[in-house]
Amino acid sequence: MGTMFPEDGGYVVWVPSALGQYWGFQQVWMKWLSGVIDNALHLVLFLDYLKSGIPALCDGYPRILAVIGLTIALTYMNFWGLTTVEWVAVLLGANRK
């Protein structure tokens, strides 16, 4: 599909072209909503994983500070783009044996 449309946008371009503006809008809206929910779930899942190694993150202020810190870190990475996310992934994966 990407070679059929000479513009960037992926499904944002394909769906309205195939199904019309109404369904194109519906698809983009639902994809955005699922992204918001999915991103929030990743933060909670990661924090629950950290909880197994750092029991202080179970509740209270340490958990709140961890949520705020992780939110700021992930927002920073996404703000600066895919290159930053790539380097962080490489650094996190480099410690594996």
C-alpha positions as CSV (number, residue, x, y, z in Angstrom):
1,M,0.0,0.0,0.0
2,G,2.9,2.3,0.8
3,T,4.0,2.4,-2.8
4,M,0.5,3.1,-4.2
5,F,0.3,6.4,-2.3
6,P,3.1,9.0,-2.9
7,E,2.6,10.6,0.4
8,D,3.4,9.9,4.0
9,G,0.7,8.9,6.4
10,G,0.1,5.2,6.2
11,Y,-3.4,4.1,7.2
12,V,-4.4,7.7,7.6
13,V,-4.2,8.0,3.8
14,W,-5.3,4.5,2.9
15,V,-8.5,4.2,4.8
16,P,-10.2,7.4,3.7
17,S,-9.2,6.6,0.1
18,A,-10.8,3.1,0.3
19,L,-13.7,3.7,2.6
20,G,-14.4,7.5,2.6
21,Q,-13.8,10.4,4.9
22,Y,-16.2,9.2,7.6
23,W,-14.6,5.8,8.1
24,G,-11.2,7.3,7.7
25,F,-11.9,9.6,10.6
26,Q,-13.3,6.8,12.7
27,Q,-10.3,4.6,12.1
28,V,-7.8,7.4,12.9
29,W,-9.8,8.4,16.1
30,M,-9.9,4.7,17.3
31,K,-6.2,4.2,16.6
32,W,-5.3,7.4,18.5
33,L,-7.5,6.3,21.5
34,S,-5.9,2.8,21.5
35,G,-2.5,4.4,21.5
36,V,-3.3,6.5,24.5
37,I,-4.6,3.6,26.4
38,D,-1.8,1.3,25.3
39,N,0.9,3.8,26.3
40,A,-0.6,4.2,29.8
41,L,-0.7,0.4,30.2
42,H,3.0,0.1,29.3
43,L,3.9,2.5,32.1
44,V,1.9,0.6,34.7
45,L,3.2,-2.8,33.5
46,F,6.8,-1.5,33.6
47,L,6.3,-0.1,37.1
48,D,4.8,-3.4,38.3
49,Y,7.9,-5.2,36.9
50,L,10.2,-2.8,38.8
51,K,8.1,-3.5,41.9
52,S,9.4,-7.1,42.0
53,G,13.0,-5.9,42.4
54,I,12.3,-2.7,44.4
55,P,9.6,-3.3,47.0
56,A,9.5,0.3,48.0
57,L,7.6,1.0,44.7
58,C,4.5,-0.9,45.9
59,D,2.6,2.2,47.0
60,G,2.8,5.6,48.5
61,Y,5.0,8.5,47.5
62,P,7.8,6.3,46.0
63,R,5.3,4.9,43.6
64,I,3.9,8.4,42.7
65,L,7.5,9.7,42.2
66,A,8.3,6.7,40.0
67,V,5.2,7.2,37.9
68,I,6.1,10.9,37.4
69,G,9.7,10.2,36.7
70,L,8.9,7.4,34.2
71,T,6.3,9.7,32.5
72,I,8.8,12.5,32.1
73,A,11.5,10.1,30.8
74,L,9.2,8.4,28.3
75,T,7.8,11.8,27.2
76,Y,11.3,13.1,26.7
77,M,12.3,10.1,24.6
78,N,9.2,10.4,22.4
79,F,9.6,14.1,22.0
80,W,13.2,13.8,20.7
81,G,12.2,11.1,18.2
82,L,12.9,7.6,17.2
83,T,16.7,8.0,17.3
84,T,16.6,8.6,21.0
85,V,14.3,5.6,21.5
86,E,16.7,3.4,19.5
87,W,19.7,4.4,21.6
88,V,17.9,3.8,24.8
89,A,16.7,0.4,23.6
90,V,20.3,-0.5,22.6
91,L,21.6,0.6,26.0
92,L,18.9,-1.4,27.9
93,G,19.6,-4.4,25.7
94,A,23.4,-4.2,26.1
95,N,23.3,-5.4,29.7
96,R,21.6,-8.7,28.8
97,K,23.7,-11.9,29.0
